[in-house]
Amino acid sequence: MDYYGTIGPACASAACLRRMREAGMTGIRVNLSHGTLENQKEYLALIREAGIPKLLIDLQGPELRIGDLAEPLELPEGAELRLGRDGVPCPAALIAAVREGQRLLLDDGKMEAEVEQVQPDHMLCTVRRGGVLRSRKSLAAPGVVLHTPTLTAEDRQNLEQARQYGVTGVMLPFVRGAEDLLTLRDALEKRGIGDIRIFAKIENREGVQALAGLLPYVDEVVIARGDLGNAMPLWELPAVQKYIAGVCRSSGVPFMVVTQLLDSMQTRAVPTRAEVCDVYNAALDGASSLMLTGETAVGNYPVEAMQYLVKTAQQAERMRSRDAAL
């Protein structure tokens, strides 16, 4: 099994990354939603220095995000939020697609707003669940289907530099169908890097429904529970995770489980009992990879989080091996 962390300020030293590798981390993710590989070259140098063998880059893809803000924006409940011209930057395609009454989820659902009025170049919303909004955070409109390109201009630029920086895998967000994967594969092959593995992130109902048709074109499926949990009531998410895992197992396609595996360890040195059970069950279900995100990128205990991830999953693997031998 592979164990991935996500690089960020919390683990941005070769010494910390080495300790995470010694704890069992086999690879690391670089989130390119906030910039290019060139912007991340200091992190990439640390990854090489720490001797981490597997490097995943998480592309922007068709994921919706707000633009850059001059400073974090406080959004109290009940406040008006303007998205678009003279407000918080957002994709024009979203403004064209939404209608009054549409729910919008910001920053993986931490905040929620309701569209009150739509104009050609902006929309006015009321904040229903408040928080602090920062640049480039995710923006979801449950139930709205947008026709956006598979790869952004920055994605294509990053693929040009992938070999130079030692990338071993590419994560494509919000995969909607086989065409998205074929587009990415074609882009890789045209750059002479067709051996780089493709990780298809399933993040909405469209991706779940298309799952069977994706499997011939993917090296690993990613059960990306952050946005997937925004696309449905949270109580439906466990069944969808089990469904994806089952389809992948029966088809012999590796799959990864990611998002909030040990979320409390961003601020606590010890995970909750529920979290270790979640990790254990993901491994017991046959996951080929597990990944930590905020726990290692911005959390206070990146090494300890990796230790708990690896030790818990290894316990599950021992159980699977024992059961298989019976």
Secondary structure, 3 states (H helix, E strand, C coil): CEEEEECCHHHCCHHHHHHHHHCCCCEEEEEHHHCCCCCCHHHHHHHHHHCCCEEEEECCCCCCECCCCCCCEEECCCCEEEEECCCECCCHHHHHHCCCCCEEEECCCCEEEEEEEECCCEEEEEEEECEEECCCCEEECCCCCCCCCCCCHHHHHHHHCCCCCCCCEEEECCCCCHHHHHHHHHHHHHCCCCCCEEEEEECCHHHHHCHHHHHHHCCEEEEEHHHHHHCCCHHHHHHHHHHHHHHHHHHCCCEEEECCCCHHHHCCCCCCHHHHHHHHHHHHCCCCEEECCHHHHCCCCHHHHHHHHHHHHHHHHHHHHHHHHC
